Amino acid sequence: MLLLKAAAFFTFVIASPVLAQTVPQYPAKPVRMIVTAAAGSGPDITARIVGQKLTAALGQSVVIENRPGAGGSIAAELAAKAAPDGYTLVMASAGSHAVSPALYPKLAWDPVRDFVPITIVAVAPNILIVHPSLPVKSVRELIALARARPGELSFGSGGSGSTAHLSGELFRTMANIKIVHIPFKGAPSAALGVIGGQVEMALLNLPPTLPQVKSGRLKGLAVTTAKRTSAIPELPTIAEAGVPGYEASTWYGVMAPAGTPNEITGRLYTAIIADLRTDDTRARIAADGGEVVGSTPEEFAATLKRDLAKWTRVVKESGARAD
């Protein structure tokens, strides 16, 4: 799903006389990239890949700052209230900017009004995982076990308002089973919760979870996207494995506070897109279970609008709430 056809979107900026006068002064100091999730999570992994290359492109350090909590809302609010001068960016995700607004109706920030979308860096599926000792080998067997033990099985997530949380709620309602949500402080902690037997299953972002599956510490049953992923092609989708029509994925994208000058967001866009076209970055993102996107700001805005509507509907239909 490469959308890098948009690579020339901001080429006009390079030749702009205004840019020639203003952008060479930017950045004059390190740039902060706030991450909406814990270290080791999908957004964090993506932010560090992008941040490393941006540091080289901009000639200033890009400092990663993890602010997990409340489904990404803590980080999002911090970024929304930052000065719109290009020195604060946020690695947003579908969880922080589409799921959390659906679960937390009284947020002090707005995902559309308070941010300028720059580009979606990558998309990644969630993966349905269980402890290796759980007596199931497929999604159908898991559903049968859950129906035989209603309310006894639990699923973990990286926190209320994460895509893992809502992916689980969507699975619960579409499979017509009763399972209990247990939020953890970040996806890595939720994975450890499954490994340690605190919860029976989880639908976590693939990038930070894939190594545990490949090592055998976790058993992968299916991925949440509409199509199989090249990172682990032997796993079916949940839709083909027993829940027709199921689909859920997450994206990781760079945003800036509303009001950030176009010349600055244009330079950032151009630098990130150039990086996403390199074999090295594509390989690194693919190795972690992601797929490079490189959307235009308009495409990013359209994706955000679509996901806001989808997850608002899922919250309403499932009765999900912030624990």
Backbone hydrogen bonds in HBPLUS format (Angstrom, degrees):
<---DONOR---> <-ACCEPTOR-->    atom                        ^
c    i                          cat <-CA-CA->   ^        H-A-AA   ^      H-
h    n   atom  resd res      DA  || num        DHA   H-A  angle D-A-AA Bond
n    s   type  num  typ     dist DA aas  dist angle  dist       angle   num
A0003-LEU N   A0293-VAL O   3.08 MM 290  5.32 154.8  2.14 131.6 138.0     1
A0006-ALA N   A0003-LEU O   3.32 MM   3  6.45 165.5  2.34 125.4 126.5     2
A0007-ALA N   A0004-LEU O   3.06 MM   3  5.44 144.7  2.19 122.2 120.8     3
A0009-PHE N   A0006-ALA O   2.88 MM   3  5.30 163.8  1.91 127.0 128.7     4
A0011-THR N   A0008-ALA O   3.09 MM   3  5.10 172.1  2.10 112.3 113.7     5
A0013-VAL N   A0010-PHE O   2.90 MM   3  5.46 146.2  2.02 112.8 122.2     6
A0014-ILE N   A0011-THR O   3.12 MM   3  5.54 133.2  2.35 106.9 117.2     7
A0016-SER N   A0013-VAL O   3.10 MM   3  5.05 154.3  2.17 101.3 109.4     8
A0020-ALA N   A0016-SER O   3.00 MM   4  6.30 155.5  2.06 149.4 156.7     9
A0021-GLN N   A0017-PRO O   3.22 MM   4  6.50 134.2  2.44 137.5 148.0    10
A0021-GLN N   A0018-VAL O   3.01 MM   3  5.26 134.0  2.23 100.1 112.8    11
A0022-THR N   A0018-VAL O   3.02 MM   4  6.29 142.0  2.17 145.4 156.8    12
A0022-THR N   A0019-LEU O   3.07 MM   3  5.05 120.9  2.43  93.8 109.1    13
A0023-VAL N   A0019-LEU O   2.89 MM   4  5.24 139.5  2.05 132.2 144.9    14
A0025-GLN N   A0022-THR O   3.09 MM   3  5.84 154.9  2.16 120.2 127.3    15
A0026-TYR N   A0023-VAL O   2.64 MM   3  4.95 158.3  1.69 117.2 125.2    16
A0031-VAL N   A0061-SER O   2.84 MM  30  6.27 154.6  1.91 160.8 167.4    17
A0063-VAL N   A0031-VAL O   2.74 MM  32  6.11 151.2  1.82 159.2 168.0    18
A0032-ARG N   A0087-TYR O   2.90 MM  55  5.87 172.7  1.91 140.0 139.6    19
A0089-LEU N   A0032-ARG O   2.78 MM  57  6.14 158.6  1.82 161.6 168.7    20
A0033-MET N   A0063-VAL O   2.85 MM  30  5.96 171.8  1.85 154.0 154.8    21
A0065-GLU N   A0033-MET O   2.99 MM  32  6.05 162.2  2.02 147.3 145.7    22
A0034-ILE N   A0089-LEU O   2.85 MM  55  6.14 163.5  1.87 148.7 143.0    23
A0091-MET N   A0034-ILE O   2.80 MM  57  6.19 160.4  1.84 162.3 167.6    24
A0035-VAL N   A0065-GLU O   2.84 MM  30  5.93 161.8  1.88 144.0 145.1    25
A0067-ARG N   A0035-VAL O   3.03 MM  32  6.01 172.5  2.04 162.1 162.3    26
A0041-SER N   A0038-ALA O   3.14 MM   3  5.70 152.3  2.22 138.5 138.5    27
A0045-ILE N   A0041-SER O   2.90 MM   4  6.14 165.5  1.92 158.5 161.8    28
A0046-THR N   A0042-GLY O   3.05 MM   4  6.22 167.8  2.07 154.8 158.2    29
A0047-ALA N   A0043-PRO O   2.86 MM   4  5.96 156.5  1.91 144.0 151.2    30
A0048-ARG N   A0044-ASP O   3.00 MM   4  6.21 156.4  2.05 152.0 157.2    31
A0049-ILE N   A0045-ILE O   3.16 MM   4  6.44 149.8  2.25 144.2 152.2    32
A0050-VAL N   A0046-THR O   2.99 MM   4  6.23 170.6  2.00 157.5 159.5    33
A0051-GLY N   A0047-ALA O   2.67 MM   4  5.67 160.6  1.70 148.0 155.1    34
A0052-GLN N   A0048-ARG O   3.13 MM   4  5.97 154.7  2.20 133.4 138.8    35
A0054-LEU N   A0050-VAL O   2.85 MM   4  6.06 156.9  1.91 156.1 163.9    36
A0055-THR N   A0051-GLY O   2.96 MM   4  6.03 149.8  2.05 143.9 150.9    37
A0057-ALA N   A0053-LYS O   3.00 MM   4  6.29 157.1  2.05 147.0 153.9    38
A0058-LEU N   A0054-LEU O   2.78 MM   4  5.79 161.5  1.81 156.8 159.7    39
A0059-GLY N   A0055-THR O   3.02 MM   4  5.70 138.6  2.20 135.2 144.7    40
A0072-GLY N   A0069-GLY O   3.01 MM   3  5.53 144.2  2.14 113.2 123.0    41
A0073-SER N   A0070-ALA O   3.08 MM   3  5.28 164.5  2.11 110.1 114.6    42
A0076-ALA N   A0072-GLY O   3.02 MM   4  6.19 162.3  2.05 150.7 156.4    43
A0077-GLU N   A0073-SER O   2.90 MM   4  5.94 161.4  1.94 146.3 150.4    44
A0078-LEU N   A0074-ILE O   3.17 MM   4  6.33 158.7  2.22 143.3 149.2    45
A0079-ALA N   A0075-ALA O   2.94 MM   4  6.19 159.7  1.98 152.8 158.1    46
A0080-ALA N   A0076-ALA O   2.83 MM   4  5.98 157.3  1.88 148.5 155.5    47
A0081-LYS N   A0077-GLU O   3.10 MM   4  6.23 145.7  2.22 145.0 152.0    48
A0082-ALA N   A0079-ALA O   3.15 MM   3  5.14 158.9  2.19 103.0 109.5    49
A0085-ASP N   A0083-ALA O   2.87 MM   2  5.54 138.9  2.04 102.3  91.2    50
A0090-VAL N   A0255-MET O   2.99 MM 165  5.34 152.2  2.06 147.0 149.2    51
A0255-MET N   A0090-VAL O   2.99 MM 165  5.34 156.1  2.05 151.8 159.4    52
A0092-ALA N   A0253-GLY O   2.73 MM 161  5.21 135.6  1.92 177.7 165.0    53
A0253-GLY N   A0092-ALA O   2.94 MM 161  5.21 157.2  2.00 131.2 138.8    54
A0097-HIS N   A0093-SER O   2.97 MM   4  6.04 170.9  1.98 159.9 162.5    55
A0094-ALA N   A0251-TRP O   3.15 MM 157  5.48 132.1  2.39 142.5 146.9    56
A0098-ALA N   A0094-ALA O   2.92 MM   4  5.07 134.9  2.13 129.2 134.7    57
A0099-VAL N   A0094-ALA O   2.94 MM   5  6.34 146.2  2.05 153.1 161.9    58
A0100-SER N   A0095-GLY O   2.91 MM   5  6.09 156.8  1.97 161.5 166.5    59
A0102-ALA N   A0099-VAL O   2.91 MM   3  5.23 129.8  2.17 106.1 120.5    60
A0103-LEU N   A0099-VAL O   3.08 MM   4  6.45 142.5  2.22 148.6 159.9    61
A0103-LEU N   A0100-SER O   3.00 MM   3  5.03 122.6  2.34  98.3 113.2    62
A0104-TYR N   A0100-SER O   2.71 MM   4  5.73 157.3  1.76 165.2 170.9    63
A0114-ASP N   A0110-ASP O   3.09 MM   4  5.46 158.9  2.14 138.6 144.7    64
A0258-ALA N   A0114-ASP O   3.00 MM 144  4.95 153.9  2.07 115.4 112.5    65
A0116-VAL N   A0256-ALA O   2.72 MM 140  5.15 162.6  1.75 156.7 160.4    66
A0256-ALA N   A0116-VAL O   3.00 MM 140  5.15 154.2  2.07 139.8 148.1    67
A0118-ILE N   A0254-VAL O   2.99 MM 136  5.60 151.9  2.07 158.7 157.8    68
A0254-VAL N   A0119-THR O   2.91 MM 135  5.63 145.9  2.03 167.8 162.7    69
A0294-GLY N   A0120-ILE O   2.84 MM 174  5.54 146.0  1.95 157.9 169.2    70
A0121-VAL N   A0252-TYR O   2.77 MM 131  5.76 139.9  1.93 142.6 154.7    71
A0293-VAL N   A0121-VAL O   2.92 MM 172  5.44 162.4  1.95 135.3 132.6    72
A0122-ALA N   A0252-TYR O   3.35 MM 130  5.55 157.7  2.40 143.9 150.2    73
A0252-TYR N   A0122-ALA O   2.91 MM 130  5.55 157.4  1.96 162.5 164.5    74
A0123-VAL N   A0291-GLU O   2.99 MM 168  5.39 152.5  2.06 144.1 151.0    75
A0291-GLU N   A0123-VAL O   2.87 MM 168  5.39 141.4  2.02 153.2 164.5    76
A0124-ALA N   A0250-THR O   2.85 MM 126  5.52 157.2  1.90 159.9 164.0    77
A0250-THR N   A0124-ALA O   2.96 MM 126  5.52 173.8  1.97 161.7 163.8    78
A0206-LEU N   A0125-PRO O   2.97 MM  81  5.86 155.1  2.03 161.7 155.1    79
A0224-THR N   A0126-ASN O   2.95 MM  98  5.34 150.4  2.04 153.7 152.7    80
A0127-ILE N   A0204-LEU O   2.73 MM  77  5.50 149.7  1.82 149.7 156.2    81
A0204-LEU N   A0127-ILE O   3.20 MM  77  5.50 129.8  2.46 151.9 139.2    82
A0128-LEU N   A0222-ALA O   2.80 MM  94  5.34 163.1  1.83 157.8 163.4    83
A0221-LEU N   A0128-LEU O   2.83 MM  93  5.58 172.3  1.84 173.3 173.3    84
A0129-ILE N   A0202-ALA O   2.85 MM  73  5.46 167.5  1.87 164.8 169.0    85
A0202-ALA N   A0129-ILE O   3.07 MM  73  5.46 140.6  2.24 146.0 149.0    86
A0130-VAL N   A0219-LYS O   2.92 MM  89  5.28 150.1  2.01 144.8 154.6    87
A0219-LYS N   A0130-VAL O   2.90 MM  89  5.28 169.3  1.91 169.1 167.5    88
A0134-LEU N   A0131-HIS O   2.92 MM   3  5.54 160.2  1.96 123.1 129.3    89
A0136-VAL N   A0134-LEU O   2.70 MM   2  5.69 142.4  1.83 108.2  97.2    90
A0142-LEU N   A0138-SER O   3.02 MM   4  6.29 149.7  2.12 143.2 151.8    91
A0143-ILE N   A0139-VAL O   2.90 MM   4  6.17 159.8  1.94 155.9 160.8    92
A0144-ALA N   A0140-ARG O   2.97 MM   4  6.19 156.5  2.03 144.1 150.8    93
A0145-LEU N   A0141-GLU O   2.94 MM   4  6.16 153.7  2.01 143.4 150.2    94
A0146-ALA N   A0142-LEU O   2.92 MM   4  6.16 159.1  1.96 150.2 155.9    95
A0147-ARG N   A0143-ILE O   2.94 MM   4  6.16 152.1  2.02 148.3 155.7    96
A0148-ALA N   A0144-ALA O   3.00 MM   4  6.19 139.5  2.17 138.7 149.7    97
A0148-ALA N   A0145-LEU O   3.16 MM   3  5.04 123.1  2.50  90.7 105.3    98
A0149-ARG N   A0145-LEU O   2.99 MM   4  6.21 129.1  2.26 140.0 153.5    99
A0152-GLU N   A0149-ARG O   3.07 MM   3  5.57 164.3  2.09 138.6 139.7   100
A0151-GLY N   A0178-LYS O   2.92 MM  27  4.95 160.0  1.96 132.0 131.0   101
A0180-VAL N   A0153-LEU O   2.98 MM  27  6.41 159.3  2.02 142.1 147.6   102
A0200-GLU N   A0154-SER O   3.19 MM  46  5.66 131.0  2.45 129.1 140.2   103
A0201-MET N   A0154-SER O   3.26 MM  47  6.54 144.6  2.40 152.4 159.4   104
A0155-PHE N   A0180-VAL O   2.77 MM  25  6.07 155.9  1.82 151.6 157.5   105
A0182-ILE N   A0155-PHE O   2.88 MM  27  6.00 156.4  1.93 157.1 156.4   106
A0156-GLY N   A0201-MET O   2.84 MM  45  6.38 153.6  1.91 150.4 153.0   107
A0157-SER N   A0182-ILE O   3.25 MM  25  6.56 132.2  2.49 148.5 147.3   108
A0184-PHE N   A0157-SER O   2.89 MM  27  5.88 146.2  2.01 142.2 152.2   109
A0186-GLY N   A0158-GLY O   3.02 MM  28  3.88 149.7  2.11 112.4 116.4   110
A0162-SER N   A0159-GLY O   3.14 MM   3  5.72 147.4  2.25 141.3 139.0   111
A0165-HIS N   A0162-SER O   3.12 MM   3  5.18 121.4  2.48  95.9 109.6   112
A0166-LEU N   A0162-SER O   3.19 MM   4  6.61 165.6  2.21 155.7 156.2   113
A0167-SER N   A0163-THR O   2.69 MM   4  5.70 148.5  1.79 144.8 154.7   114
A0168-GLY N   A0164-ALA O   3.06 MM   4  6.12 149.6  2.15 137.0 144.2   115
A0169-GLU N   A0165-HIS O   2.99 MM   4  6.38 150.6  2.08 144.9 153.7   116
A0170-LEU N   A0166-LEU O   2.86 MM   4  6.00 156.9  1.91 145.9 151.8   117
A0171-PHE N   A0167-SER O   2.96 MM   4  6.15 153.4  2.03 140.6 148.1   118
A0172-ARG N   A0168-GLY O   2.82 MM   4  6.04 157.7  1.87 147.8 154.2   119
A0173-THR N   A0169-GLU O   3.03 MM   4  6.25 164.4  2.06 150.1 152.7   120
A0174-MET N   A0170-LEU O   2.95 MM   4  6.02 167.1  1.97 151.0 155.3   121
A0175-ALA N   A0171-PHE O   2.90 MM   4  5.75 151.6  1.98 145.4 152.4   122
A0177-ILE N   A0172-ARG O   3.10 MM   5  5.31 165.6  2.12 150.0 154.6   123
A0176-ASN N   A0173-THR O   3.29 MM   3  4.98 144.2  2.43  90.5 100.7   124
A0190-ALA N   A0186-GLY O   3.11 MM   4  6.47 148.9  2.21 145.9 155.3   125
A0190-ALA N   A0187-ALA O   3.06 MM   3  4.94 115.5  2.49  93.4 109.6   126
A0191-ALA N   A0187-ALA O   2.90 MM   4  6.20 156.6  1.95 157.3 163.1   127
A0192-LEU N   A0188-PRO O   3.05 MM   4  6.32 154.8  2.11 143.5 150.1   128
A0193-GLY N   A0189-SER O   2.88 MM   4  6.12 135.8  2.07 136.2 149.3   129
A0194-VAL N   A0190-ALA O   3.07 MM   4  6.50 141.8  2.22 145.2 153.9   130
A0194-VAL N   A0191-ALA O   3.16 MM   3  5.23 124.7  2.48  95.3 108.3   131
A0195-ILE N   A0191-ALA O   2.98 MM   4  6.30 163.7  2.01 149.6 154.4   132
A0196-GLY N   A0192-LEU O   2.77 MM   4  5.88 154.2  1.83 145.4 152.3   133
A0198-GLN N   A0193-GLY O   2.78 MM   5  4.99 136.0  1.97 156.4 161.3   134
A0199-VAL N   A0193-GLY O   3.36 MM   6  5.89 150.0  2.46 121.7 121.0   135
A0197-GLY N   A0194-VAL O   3.12 MM   3  5.06 154.4  2.19  99.8 107.7   136
A0209-THR N   A0206-LEU O   2.97 MM   3  5.10 132.4  2.21 107.1 121.4   137
A0210-LEU N   A0206-LEU O   2.85 MM   4  5.55 150.8  1.94 174.2 167.3   138
A0212-GLN N   A0209-THR O   3.05 MM   3  5.56 124.2  2.37 113.3 126.6   139
A0213-VAL N   A0209-THR O   3.23 MM   4  6.58 147.4  2.34 149.6 159.1   140
A0213-VAL N   A0210-LEU O   3.07 MM   3  5.11 122.4  2.42  98.4 113.2   141
A0214-LYS N   A0210-LEU O   2.93 MM   4  6.19 165.2  1.95 161.7 165.4   142
A0215-SER N   A0211-PRO O   2.97 MM   4  6.09 138.4  2.15 139.0 149.8   143
A0217-ARG N   A0212-GLN O   3.05 MM   5  5.38 125.5  2.36 160.6 168.2   144
A0218-LEU N   A0212-GLN O   3.22 MM   6  5.71 141.6  2.38 130.0 125.4   145
A0216-GLY N   A0213-VAL O   3.10 MM   3  5.20 148.8  2.20 101.1 110.5   146
A0223-VAL N   A0236-PRO O   2.95 MM  13  6.42 150.8  2.04 145.9 155.3   147
A0238-ILE N   A0223-VAL O   2.90 MM  15  5.97 140.0  2.06 169.8 166.4   148
A0248-ALA N   A0224-THR O   2.80 MM  24  5.20 151.8  1.88 131.2 138.4   149
A0232-ILE N   A0229-THR O   3.31 MM   3  5.87 147.4  2.43 110.8 117.4   150
A0235-LEU N   A0232-ILE O   3.14 MM   3  6.14 168.5  2.16 129.7 132.6   151
A0241-ALA N   A0237-THR O   2.99 MM   4  6.06 130.6  2.24 140.5 154.7   152
A0243-VAL N   A0238-ILE O   3.03 MM   5  5.81 159.6  2.07 152.0 150.5   153
A0246-TYR N   A0243-VAL O   3.15 MM   3  5.87 158.6  2.20 144.7 145.8   154
A0260-THR N   A0257-PRO O   3.19 MM   3  6.03 147.6  2.30 146.2 147.3   155
A0264-ILE N   A0261-PRO O   3.07 MM   3  5.45 128.7  2.34 105.6 117.7   156
A0265-THR N   A0261-PRO O   3.10 MM   4  6.50 167.6  2.12 158.3 160.9   157
A0266-GLY N   A0262-ASN O   2.75 MM   4  5.72 150.6  1.84 145.3 154.2   158
A0267-ARG N   A0263-GLU O   3.15 MM   4  6.24 148.8  2.25 131.0 138.3   159
A0268-LEU N   A0264-ILE O   2.99 MM   4  6.27 160.8  2.02 152.5 157.8   160
A0269-TYR N   A0265-THR O   2.87 MM   4  6.00 159.2  1.92 145.2 151.3   161
A0270-THR N   A0266-GLY O   3.00 MM   4  6.17 169.0  2.01 149.2 151.8   162
A0271-ALA N   A0267-ARG O   3.03 MM   4  6.21 160.3  2.07 147.8 153.0   163
A0272-ILE N   A0268-LEU O   2.93 MM   4  6.12 163.4  1.95 154.6 159.0   164
A0273-ILE N   A0269-TYR O   2.89 MM   4  6.03 170.4  1.90 160.7 163.5   165
A0274-ALA N   A0270-THR O   3.07 MM   4  6.15 159.3  2.12 143.1 148.9   166
A0275-ASP N   A0271-ALA O   3.15 MM   4  6.36 149.8  2.24 139.4 147.2   167
A0276-LEU N   A0272-ILE O   2.93 MM   4  6.23 154.8  1.99 151.4 158.5   168
A0277-ARG N   A0273-ILE O   3.18 MM   4  6.42 127.1  2.48 143.3 155.4   169
A0278-THR N   A0275-ASP O   3.04 MM   3  5.52 164.0  2.06 115.3 120.4   170
A0282-ARG N   A0278-THR O   3.15 MM   4  6.35 169.6  2.16 154.9 158.2   171
A0283-ALA N   A0279-ASP O   2.90 MM   4  5.95 158.8  1.94 145.9 152.0   172
A0284-ARG N   A0280-ASP O   2.96 MM   4  6.20 156.8  2.02 148.0 154.5   173
A0285-ILE N   A0281-THR O   2.97 MM   4  6.15 164.9  2.00 154.9 158.2   174
A0286-ALA N   A0282-ARG O   2.89 MM   4  6.02 160.3  1.93 148.4 154.7   175
A0287-ALA N   A0283-ALA O   2.85 MM   4  5.93 152.6  1.92 146.1 153.5   176
A0288-ASP N   A0285-ILE O   3.21 MM   3  5.33 136.2  2.41  97.4 109.0   177
A0290-GLY N   A0285-ILE O   2.89 MM   5  5.17 154.4  1.96 152.1 144.7   178
A0289-GLY N   A0286-ALA O   2.93 MM   3  5.04 162.0  1.96 109.0 112.9   179
A0300-PHE N   A0296-THR O   2.93 MM   4  6.20 156.1  1.99 153.0 160.2   180
A0301-ALA N   A0297-PRO O   2.90 MM   4  6.15 159.0  1.95 148.6 153.7   181
A0302-ALA N   A0298-GLU O   3.01 MM   4  6.25 153.1  2.08 145.2 152.2   182
A0303-THR N   A0299-GLU O   2.98 MM   4  6.19 155.3  2.04 146.8 153.2   183
A0304-LEU N   A0300-PHE O   2.96 MM   4  6.22 160.9  2.00 153.6 158.6   184
A0305-LYS N   A0301-ALA O   3.03 MM   4  6.24 160.8  2.07 146.2 151.1   185
A0306-ARG N   A0302-ALA O   3.00 MM   4  6.20 159.5  2.04 146.9 152.3   186
A0307-ASP N   A0303-THR O   2.91 MM   4  6.12 164.9  1.93 154.6 158.5   187
A0308-LEU N   A0304-LEU O   2.90 MM   4  6.03 154.7  1.96 150.9 157.9   188
A0309-ALA N   A0305-LYS O   3.26 MM   4  6.47 158.4  2.31 143.4 148.0   189
A0310-LYS N   A0306-ARG O   3.01 MM   4  6.31 155.9  2.07 145.4 152.7   190
A0311-TRP N   A0307-ASP O   2.91 MM   4  6.00 177.8  1.91 157.7 157.4   191
A0312-THR N   A0308-LEU O   3.07 MM   4  6.00 146.4  2.19 138.5 147.8   192
A0313-ARG N   A0309-ALA O   3.13 MM   4  6.26 152.4  2.21 140.3 147.2   193
A0314-VAL N   A0310-LYS O   2.98 MM   4  6.35 152.5  2.06 146.5 154.7   194
A0315-VAL N   A0311-TRP O   2.96 MM   4  6.07 160.6  2.00 143.5 148.1   195
A0316-LYS N   A0312-THR O   3.09 MM   4  6.28 159.5  2.14 143.6 149.0   196
A0317-GLU N   A0313-ARG O   2.89 MM   4  6.09 165.0  1.92 154.2 158.2   197
A0318-SER N   A0314-VAL O   2.86 MM   4  5.83 155.8  1.92 149.2 155.6   198
A0319-GLY N   A0315-VAL O   2.90 MM   4  5.60 138.1  2.08 138.0 147.7   199
